Amino acid sequence: MPRSRELAQANLENIYRIFTVPEAPDSTLGRVDQAISDDLMGFLQDHIVAVERDLDEIEGDFSRSSIPEDPTYVSDYTEFLKEKLVSQSVHTASPGFIGHMTSALPYFMLPLSRILTALNQNLVKVETSRAFTPMERQVLAMMHRLIYSRSDDFYSQWIQNSNYSLGAFCSGGTIANLTALWAARNRLCGPSGDFKGISRVGLVKAMQHLNCQGLAVLVSRRGHYSLGKAVDLLGIGRDNLVTVETDENNRIDMKKLREQCWRLKGEGILPLTLIGIAGTTETGNIDPLEAMADFAAELGCHFHVDAAWGGPTLFSDTHRGLLKGVERADSVTIDAHKQLYVPMGAGMVLFKDPATLSSIEHHAAYIIRRGSRDLGSRTLEGSRPGMAMLVHAGLSIIGRKGYEILIDQGIERARRFASRINAHPDFELVSEPELNILTYRYIPARIQKILAEATAAKVTEINEQLDKIIEAMQKRQREAGRTFVSRTRLTPGRYKGGAITVFRVVMANPLTTEEILAAVLDEQSEIASHPDIQAILRQIKF
Amino acid sequence: MPRSRELAQANLENIYRIFTVPEAPDSTLGRVDQAISDDLMGFLQDHIVAVERDLDEIEGDFSRSSIPEDPTYVSDYTEFLKEKLVSQSVHTASPGFIGHMTSALPYFMLPLSRILTALNQNLVKVETSRAFTPMERQVLAMMHRLIYSRSDDFYSQWIQNSNYSLGAFCSGGTIANLTALWAARNRLCGPSGDFKGISRVGLVKAMQHLNCQGLAVLVSRRGHYSLGKAVDLLGIGRDNLVTVETDENNRIDMKKLREQCWRLKGEGILPLTLIGIAGTTETGNIDPLEAMADFAAELGCHFHVDAAWGGPTLFSDTHRGLLKGVERADSVTIDAHKQLYVPMGAGMVLFKDPATLSSIEHHAAYIIRRGSRDLGSRTLEGSRPGMAMLVHAGLSIIGRKGYEILIDQGIERARRFASRINAHPDFELVSEPELNILTYRYIPARIQKILAEATAAKVTEINEQLDKIIEAMQKRQREAGRTFVSRTRLTPGRYKGGAITVFRVVMANPLTTEEILAAVLDEQSEIASHPDIQAILRQIKF
């Protein structure tokens, strides 16, 4: 038995040590810790390998299924981690990583996260969170105010009134959207007379009570996939998530929305919720929220806005108007781990009426008792960390004006990148950036001309070829590890309903420079010059 | 305008700085960070105020509802945090804090958490998580193996087979339980013939298809409150969460369970899932899992085990047998932020059959595409952090034998505390520790005698008086801040169905010594000597 193994043998004293003796500053883990504190960007640059290893190979490093019998030295484990995990992770903070909604974080988030982990509070109840409870309520009130701009009196009344909630904090936008639809459903089918309410008797009896065949949720076809999960979970069914067609700017078509509602009515199906999107995931567009609010009022149904991405646009004096109407929503989702620049795992849903969340209220004998101030009585999740602290820190340290700069800069950067694409002969801008997201594709000038004059059938055929090229290019660019854009499928109006594959770019990282944006297109042009891709392109003819 | 405010004015350069310039080691936040690294326990001891401030007062510090317009210096914010939040948080790591399921954490969790935050991966998709994806799959396989002990061949086949999942990682036990019931429901009501499945058409049509009136979930009355949320969300309804009576050891009464199932059958309601509990939240007892597995097989229904707390008992050669039968469960919930000693926000659900989670599979155009290896296609949550890394670290560094020691010690400690309570004339042990949780109450010897000879009505009357005392004592002990136990309501057999309020103790912190346990009872005796409490006690007579 090697000496290291012998020393590492589990015994009471060793186990006790890991709970009582801090990692020494000159230990392997201590040094990594220090390196991250001193220079995070340098650490990531030095330790994350740029060029992708094949995923099959990486899987080989994580193929053992049995739990190790004996303990391992922290130093040995740290070496493993550096070599096998950190090196093969994704440099999400890189300014050239403009394909997804993760960005560099403000430096102060790192030490503050350490405080959070050190305190290890559990926000389900006051007994394990104390001051974190009113702090989270404050964060929810601040975000509520950002959206709804109610009076000082309103907030004085509700901010710390533990019988009600201005919103719920959660792990992310999916849970936020689900919470909103759950509350809406339970409110629509709440107790009345002999009917004890859907929460107690379930969906089947609720539909009998309301004398309808089912419920429907309506959203544009750009709606986030979490909504599909929500209607599935809630027993509504994915077929009753009615995805409405959009106009050429990826905004819900109000006429089509009305038509769908009439159709549902004819089928005895009740619209539970209209969902407006403020910043579609793929294209960053904003639905006509004002018109949707009008229509929801006309229907008498819940109006939810999924502003997971676009919500923080409200910080900007310049761009706030794009979300006009959001203040009429019954509920609004905002993700803090997106444009509030908080680490992963922080979402929120805000409710116009502080009583809405009462429809999902629940209690237990040992915590979240009736009359307690425990946050857990009106959240979907139970035990959860105090991530609200990091939102509180962001709002305080960056301030409204700071976030405004970040938002304004992101939109400005997206517009400049759009101009760059428009000016380039071999790229086509597919969706204009209304916020800081845009899509485009590679399509050499020669083929643009062919496409302009082709028949519908020919257009489809060419687009299928181009789709393959875009997909291959996106993968190669990712694998090379210098810059990264994502890809999706869209159905832009100009191709008459046909879907095409496009590059998708999200401009959230404040460190992304003009040079990097130029480099993204240069790299793509270079990738496109690969013989395999050129061979496909050459086949495309008039 | 004060100079500090002037300097803090938002401008592009300042905002850029927070993303590029690390906190200086000698800054306020840098020093806090260092203090935590050097000596976490000392930091918590020094900075968390022991004696509770009134919550109303604390709320006053978080009463502002508007987002600050201007940025704040990080140092100023850190001072605020220390003074108003950290000082008034809960010292969950204190060895005298034995009332809830939070404990001290191994020291290595702190620097590893920093690495996690620094990398800020998003595990919904490979493009933002790379090696974290196979690592999380490995963790799930390891936990699966701990429960199901399948062969090497089995794990070679499934561990990295991205078309299937051995389980789902999530933020905690609530989402884990919900995921299990969701998958069970969708599997029971899966597509067949013309029926497109509940996922698409919803619960009403699924019930018509199955020709039944509704679904039911059966669990003992010690079941976790998250199950109530789950049946509510899933449209099943809380009335169809059938809470079955328990025996005198808080384990489900199998006879009563059978009776309930017959009753449901008579009402045309189909049992969806039986839920066994491995470590009830309030008393730490384990249901007769083997008998439940038999009965579930007889019914042909899903068998879920909520082992959020007790799952890690499987690490112990001595105590593993208590969970006999768990390996027959279709799904099992385990929380990592409980007895795996990982920071808050890490839960898992494991599935015996790698195909079960296919019933909730979903896709989108820009990520989690069909055929991709993205974890998000079979999880309830969307974007989420790589907490699995900390579980991976715990399993590797502590090892099976290390966790065994922690489990064995906790159970041993609970037994010793139980002996101490039994030996004390003024306390009554209410539930024996089967694992490391027990309940007891304060009841002076004199009143124990009265109770032994009292009529049923008199017993109820006395218990009501004692309930008030236990509640008052628990609050005073918490407020004094030296030690902490929680409280709940139980219906022990000896009081013929009457509910009583009890102290609840969870022995998870390895730093809790015999001296601390003695101090807990001493402090409670002292609190009980308070004239207010003695006055109530004096009124209790034969």
Interface residues (C-beta under 8 A of the other chain):
Chain A: Q9 A10 N11 L12 N14 I15 Y16 I18 F19 T20 V21 P22 E23 P25 L29 G30 V32 D33 I36 S37 D38 D39 L40 M41 F43 L44 E52 L55 I58 E59 D61 F62 S63 R64 S65 S66 I67 P68 E69 D70 P71 T72 Y73 V74 Y77 F80 L81 K84 L85 V86 S87 Q88 S89 V90 T92 A93 G99 H100 M101 T102 A104 L105 P106 Y107 F108 M109 L110 P111 L112 S113 R114 I115 T117 A118 L119 N120 Q121 N122 K125 V126 E127 T128 S129 R130 A131 F132 T133 P134 M135 R137 Q138 A141 M142 H144 R145 L146 D152 Y155 S156 I159 Q160 S171 G172 G173 T174 I175 L178 W182 N186 K196 I198 S199 R200 V201 G202 L203 V204 K205 M207 Q213 G214 Y225 S226 G228 K229 V231 D232 L233 L234 G235 I236 G237 R238 D239 N240 T281 E282 D335 H337 P343 M344 G345 I360 H362 H363 A364 A365 Y366 I367 I368 R373 L380 E381 G382 S383 R384 P385 G386 M389 A393 L395 S396 I397 I398 G399 R400 K401 G402 E404 I405 L406 Q409 R478 F484 S486 R487 T488 R489 L490 R504 P510 L511
Chain B: A8 Q9 A10 N11 L12 N14 I15 Y16 I18 F19 T20 V21 P22 E23 P25 L29 G30 V32 D33 I36 S37 D38 D39 L40 M41 F43 L44 E52 L55 I58 E59 D61 F62 S63 R64 S65 S66 I67 P68 E69 D70 P71 T72 Y73 V74 Y77 F80 L81 K84 L85 V86 S87 Q88 S89 V90 T92 A93 G99 H100 M101 T102 A104 L105 P106 Y107 F108 M109 L110 P111 L112 S113 R114 I115 T117 A118 L119 N120 Q121 N122 K125 V126 E127 T128 S129 R130 A131 F132 T133 P134 M135 R137 Q138 A141 M142 H144 R145 L146 D152 Y155 S156 I159 Q160 S171 G172 G173 T174 I175 L178 W182 N186 K196 I198 S199 R200 V201 G202 L203 V204 K205 M207 Q213 G214 L215 Y225 S226 G228 K229 V231 D232 L233 L234 G235 I236 G237 R238 D239 N240 T281 E282 D335 H337 P343 M344 G345 I360 H362 H363 A364 A365 Y366 I367 I368 R373 L380 E381 G382 S383 R384 P385 G386 M389 A393 L395 S396 I397 I398 G399 R400 K401 G402 E404 I405 L406 Q409 R478 F484 S486 R487 T488 R489 L490 R504 P510 L511
